[in-house]
Each structure stands twice: as structure tokens, then as C-alpha cells.
Amino acid sequence: MKKIIVIFGVIVLLGLVAGGIYCYLLKNKPEESDHSPCLADDEFADYPIDEKYAKEIKTPKIPLIIFIRDSITDKEKFSFQINDIESRGPRPQLRKCGVYLVRRFNYDPQKTKQDPGYKEEIWRYRYDGTGESIFLLAEKDMSGVFKAEFAGIFQVDPNEKYLVLEKKYLGHEDYALILKDIDTLEDLFVLKLRDILAKNSEIVSGSFGLGIWLENGEYLCGNIFSGALDIAYGCIKAGTWETEIFPSPPDILAGVERTITFKSWYLAYVDIPSFTGMDIITEQIIEEAKRDGRQKNLFVYNLINRKKIKIASADPEWRFNIKWISDTELEYEMPDGEKKVYTIEE
């Protein structure tokens, strides 16, 4: 009889524990068990970042988990996981109706040359967790032939209408920036480097930066660069494909602190590099400037009329932490900690 009572007590205890766990899970479960393909107006999406690289390159944790959260409470409403992506690949791009990223299949990180069956694709995941390949970047077919017309980077505009790609490679006669219709994959605009060089003798050869979208997707603006040197800056107007490209200041050096406002075409930059890719070389440049008694100067430069104005000076190793806070206002910091604002007078 005593044994039966003990067994009964254990059963009751287990029932209470199970009930408590069920109530906890019920209370803390996401508000929705599924989700629509697009984000609602009161939602946002994010993903966890690898803490080791968070301050530098925002590397996502792998496998990638996408969280949809309430904009007010920050509470998770839905999540899904994406596999077959590389942590050092291009960062996922979160848009209203899709997560865009590069996936690799049959990829062996230990090999520089991949085996037949390797594929690299741009995928779009809707916020209900369903995904589809939207563009093939590269593949090695079963006969061993490797095909790669495009680099493994891309851009999607805020309205999810255009796919921006880098075609071929620097030095190829057809090297170009391509804007495609994201649904039909039709080429809408092709900007070839050779055409830019033919029209402007002051611009030398360099690689296309895929740029950033401004005015809610009305303009794509970016640079042409060679290593840490910006060679030129330009903007493309979506739809009409009008293009403006201006060479950088003739005295700009590689690795200098710089920032541009495309709306007014002003570039802020300094004349002593703070980054060369090698610490020892950077230190030598700074020490040489000190020996010569030179200071680091901060300029603003109008890319259209090429007018340059010096606005501040400091020790050669100083970073001004420059940023445009409006189209005509540049914020910078002095060694005493004071933050100043330079206003451009038109």
C-alpha cells in the first residue's frame, strides 16, 4: 500500500512539473506560429552577430537565424534558419519582403578549386521562411567547367525592384556594373568601365563599389576605387539611368579619412593617411610628418567646381571622426574633445 502511495505521489509530481513547463512555454511562445511573406509596418527583422567581429564587419552567426520582432516591444514573433552560407561572405540584406543573401552548395573551404557540382547563388527568403534561388553567380558543372560571369557580391534596392551586380573582373574588356530587374533578370542598365575611362581622361582604372541607395531607392551612389584609394564618385538615377561621375581630388591619398555627401557633391578628407594596410608603414608616415613639422589638415572639396577649403588642422596621428550630419553640415572632432560643425555656404 505504501509503495502504491509513493508511485502515485511521483506521478502527481511529474504531472505538476510537466504542467508547469507547458504553462511556461505557452506563456513565452511567439505570438504567431507562422508569418506572412512581408514584414508588417510594426515589425522589423534582424539576425545575431558574431561577437568577435561585431564592431568590425558585422559578421552574422552561422547557421543564420532570422528573427521577426515587434517594433515597439522588441518581442520575437517568428524566426527561421538559413543554412549553406559563409560567415565571411556578403552580409545578408534585409528588405520589406525578403532577406537576400549568397548561398554556396557543395563548397569545400579547404579547397581553392571546387569539385564539380559546386554552385553559388543569390537567394531570397520571404518572412514566412520560404526561400528560392533568384540568380546563379557561379557554378562548376559535372564536366568540371567553371562558369562565373559575376562577382560574389550584390545589392538590392529598398523597394526590391533592382539587382545590382559586378560583371566579369577588373581588366576584362566587359567589366561593368549591371542593374537588373529583380524579377525578370533583364539588364536595365550596363555601366562599362571602359566607357567611363574613354569619356574622362582624369579617371584611371579601378573597381566598382556597389554603393548605397539614397532617396528611398531613387539613386544608387558609390565609388570607383583601387585598394584604399577612391578614384571617382558617381550616382545613377533609377529608371532614367542618368549618370554623374566625378574624379576624386588630385591630391587625395590612399587610406585617408574621408566621407562624402552625394546630394551636394562635397567630399571631406585629410592629407595624411591613417590606414595603409600595414601598421608599420602608417607609423612611418606619421613619424615623418612629425619630423617635418607638418600637421594633418581637414578639407572639404566640391567635386563639381573643384573648390577646396581647409577647415581644421591637428597632429598627424589625429582622427577627426568626420561625418555629414546634413547635406551641408560636416561634424568633426578636435583633440581637446570639442565637436565642431562646419557649414557649407552656397
KOLTI-526227 format. One line per field, with one value per residue (C-alpha): residue in one letter; x, y, z. Coordinates in pm, whole numbers, m for minus. Layout:
<rs>
code: c(A	...)
u: c(X	...)
v: c(Y	...)
w: c(Z	...)
</rs>
This chain:
<rs>
code: c(M	K	K	I	I	V	I	F	G	V	I	V	L	L	G	L	V	A	G	G	I	Y	C	Y	L	L	K	N	K	P	E	E	S	D	H	S	P	C	L	A	D	D	E	F	A	D	Y	P	I	D	E	K	Y	A	K	E	I	K	T	P	K	I	P	L	I	I	F	I	R	D	S	I	T	D	K	E	K	F	S	F	Q	I	N	D	I	E	S	R	G	P	R	P	Q	L	R	K	C	G	V	Y	L	V	R	R	F	N	Y	D	P	Q	K	T	K	Q	D	P	G	Y	K	E	E	I	W	R	Y	R	Y	D	G	T	G	E	S	I	F	L	L	A	E	K	D	M	S	G	V	F	K	A	E	F	A	G	I	F	Q	V	D	P	N	E	K	Y	L	V	L	E	K	K	Y	L	G	H	E	D	Y	A	L	I	L	K	D	I	D	T	L	E	D	L	F	V	L	K	L	R	D	I	L	A	K	N	S	E	I	V	S	G	S	F	G	L	G	I	W	L	E	N	G	E	Y	L	C	G	N	I	F	S	G	A	L	D	I	A	Y	G	C	I	K	A	G	T	W	E	T	E	I	F	P	S	P	P	D	I	L	A	G	V	E	R	T	I	T	F	K	S	W	Y	L	A	Y	V	D	I	P	S	F	T	G	M	D	I	I	T	E	Q	I	I	E	E	A	K	R	D	G	R	Q	K	N	L	F	V	Y	N	L	I	N	R	K	K	I	K	I	A	S	A	D	P	E	W	R	F	N	I	K	W	I	S	D	T	E	L	E	Y	E	M	P	D	G	E	K	K	V	Y	T	I	E	E)
u: c(0	282	454	136	110	474	420	103	289	566	307	136	470	569	230	276	624	501	208	438	669	370	233	575	617	262	319	653	592	596	268	242	317	367	421	326	583	641	708	418	457	506	773	1144	1388	1737	1989	2252	2606	2929	3063	3423	3360	3060	3242	3432	3233	2901	2959	2640	2644	2622	2379	2187	1867	1632	1413	1098	1023	761	889	754	812	1111	944	1013	712	864	1203	1356	1701	1909	2195	2471	2603	2951	3014	3271	3055	2850	2620	2251	2035	1707	1426	1050	955	1273	1611	1871	2197	2455	2440	2707	2637	2889	3150	3472	3654	3973	3994	4081	3932	3591	3465	3200	2856	2965	2716	2700	2358	2171	1866	1561	1384	1038	947	732	1060	1026	1327	1414	1719	1687	2026	2315	2652	2888	2896	3122	2928	2968	3225	3447	3395	3379	3148	3145	3016	2966	3149	3006	2862	2533	2295	1915	1736	1497	1190	1317	1297	1662	1951	2298	2587	2954	3013	3345	3659	3888	4097	3835	3702	3343	3399	3084	2827	2492	2145	1884	1511	1498	1202	1275	1658	1654	1951	1812	2141	2501	2783	3111	3438	3594	3320	3386	3760	3701	3485	3700	4078	4122	3973	4206	4117	3966	3698	3331	3191	2828	2741	2438	2077	1959	1620	1437	1588	1582	1962	2243	2562	2910	3275	3542	3842	4184	4274	4233	4224	3895	3944	3599	3247	2917	2539	2288	1925	1695	1456	1611	1964	2114	2470	2704	3067	3338	3708	3844	4063	4401	4587	4386	4594	4512	4391	4296	3996	3718	3340	3109	2761	2628	2335	2560	2870	3104	3390	3561	3910	4251	4602	4785	4675	4553	4533	4766	4701	5029	5069	5444	5405	5131	5353	5643	5423	5306	5658	5791	5521	5611	5980	5891	5672	5358	5006	4714	4470	4098	3944	3606	3611	3334	3352	3164	3355	3671	3688	3882	3862	4079	3868	4090	4438	4570	4864	4946	4809	4475	4144	3880	3593	3423	3061	2798	2502	2320	2390	2575	2694	3011	3075	3435	3618	3927	4198	4056	3734	3531	3294	3258	3027	3138	2852	2894	2771	2635)
v: c(0	238	157	247	580	663	579	786	1078	1057	1055	1361	1540	1465	1589	1915	1962	1888	2123	2396	2355	2360	2678	2845	2757	2866	3199	3266	3131	3374	3547	3380	3028	3144	3469	3646	3681	4051	4247	4441	4814	4747	4480	4463	4181	4115	3837	3758	3886	3701	3896	3854	4061	4269	4604	4547	4380	4275	3906	3702	3389	3071	2900	3221	3271	3549	3697	3898	4126	4373	4728	4854	4568	4409	4073	3786	3693	3443	3304	3074	2934	2951	2710	2690	3045	3164	3392	3592	3627	3938	4037	3945	4234	4270	4430	4471	4148	3947	3851	3847	3656	3438	3061	2809	2445	2159	2402	2279	2561	2354	2369	2665	2481	2333	1996	1953	2029	2348	2637	2992	3160	3466	3356	3542	3428	3557	3620	3308	3115	3004	3058	3048	3098	3417	3433	3198	3366	3077	2701	2412	2168	1792	1801	2024	2351	2651	2935	3268	3577	3778	3853	3711	4043	4220	4499	4510	4845	4934	4873	4532	4624	4614	4372	4532	4310	4335	4161	4000	4134	4437	4421	4240	4444	4382	4467	4654	4744	4584	4677	4408	4378	4159	3954	3913	3944	4166	4403	4753	4941	4847	5079	4963	5082	5124	5371	5579	5588	5687	5985	6113	6110	6212	5886	5586	5219	5080	4853	4939	4977	4865	5178	5270	5357	5709	5882	5553	5385	5676	5696	5442	5621	5482	5495	5356	5251	5092	4939	5209	5490	5633	5722	5865	5904	5878	5836	5660	5768	5463	5441	5709	5576	5925	5901	6157	6066	6296	6228	6249	6546	6515	6531	6267	5979	5616	5530	5882	5956	6071	6096	6222	6368	6277	6518	6824	6651	6756	6535	6584	6437	6479	6485	6230	5863	5687	5346	5183	4816	4784	4941	4987	5190	5404	5475	5570	5819	5980	5998	6154	6420	6498	6531	6771	6974	6910	6889	6688	6916	6861	6985	6999	6968	7034	6761	6975	7305	7155	7422	7312	7472	7391	7388	7243	7115	6876	6646	6391	6092	6255	6125	6394	6137	6327	6271	6461	6541	6707	6781	7099	7034	6841	6737	6683	6641	6826	6683	6869	6670	6956	6861	7126	7170	7326	7461	7495	7827	7803)
w: c(0	93	m240	m432	m250	m335	m702	m706	m548	m808	m1087	m941	m901	m1261	m1376	m1189	m1336	m1689	m1640	m1519	m1819	m2055	m1896	m1917	m2285	m2358	m2186	m2355	m2704	m3000	m3067	m3407	m3524	m3881	m4069	m4389	m4670	m4593	m4274	m4128	m4062	m3690	m3739	m3811	m3884	m3752	m3701	m3434	m3490	m3420	m3121	m3237	m3550	m3443	m3428	m3750	m4024	m3868	m3943	m3886	m3677	m3883	m3939	m3989	m3788	m3896	m3621	m3686	m3392	m3276	m3336	m3003	m2760	m2940	m2871	m3109	m3324	m3567	m3672	m3929	m4006	m4325	m4397	m4661	m4627	m4535	m4238	m4436	m4745	m4827	m4542	m4575	m4692	m4505	m4702	m4652	m4832	m4833	m4695	m4974	m4939	m5115	m5064	m5163	m5238	m5239	m5112	m4952	m4766	m4770	m5149	m5371	m5668	m5600	m5723	m5995	m5857	m5681	m5710	m5579	m5591	m5467	m5269	m5150	m4833	m4760	m4397	m4384	m4410	m4772	m4994	m5363	m5580	m5784	m5957	m6037	m5974	m6044	m6088	m6182	m6397	m6384	m6666	m6450	m6637	m6404	m6510	m6332	m6512	m6193	m5869	m5548	m5428	m5498	m5396	m5373	m5367	m5079	m5299	m5418	m5786	m5888	m5850	m5877	m5984	m6076	m6411	m6505	m6336	m6344	m6660	m6868	m7160	m7050	m6683	m6579	m6317	m6407	m6285	m6349	m6300	m5991	m6119	m6491	m6459	m6768	m6796	m6734	m6728	m6805	m6697	m6851	m6701	m7045	m7142	m6829	m6897	m7260	m7158	m6871	m6903	m6537	m6413	m6409	m6396	m6077	m5936	m5894	m5545	m5539	m5346	m5138	m5225	m5148	m5152	m5087	m5390	m5634	m5665	m5648	m5542	m5494	m5594	m5822	m5615	m5625	m5291	m5026	m5285	m5411	m5779	m5854	m5718	m5901	m5890	m6115	m6118	m6117	m6411	m6631	m6571	m6587	m6456	m6299	m6229	m6090	m6030	m5676	m5575	m5747	m5414	m5225	m5091	m5027	m4678	m4568	m4351	m4584	m4623	m4897	m4922	m5265	m5259	m5257	m5401	m5121	m5011	m4675	m4648	m4484	m4627	m4408	m4420	m4108	m4279	m4531	m4463	m4273	m3928	m3963	m4285	m4131	m3831	m4058	m4249	m3924	m3778	m4098	m4086	m3724	m3811	m4092	m3858	m4067	m3934	m4064	m4247	m4295	m4622	m4787	m5165	m5415	m5679	m5932	m5924	m5761	m5494	m5182	m4838	m4534	m4218	m3943	m3853	m3586	m3507	m3780	m3587	m3503	m3645	m3687	m3685	m3965	m4062	m4257	m4033	m4322	m4690	m4593	m4235	m4152	m3793	m3680	m3351	m3227	m2996	m2694	m2736	m2878	m3158	m3423	m3722	m4048	m4260	m4633	m4763	m5115)
</rs>
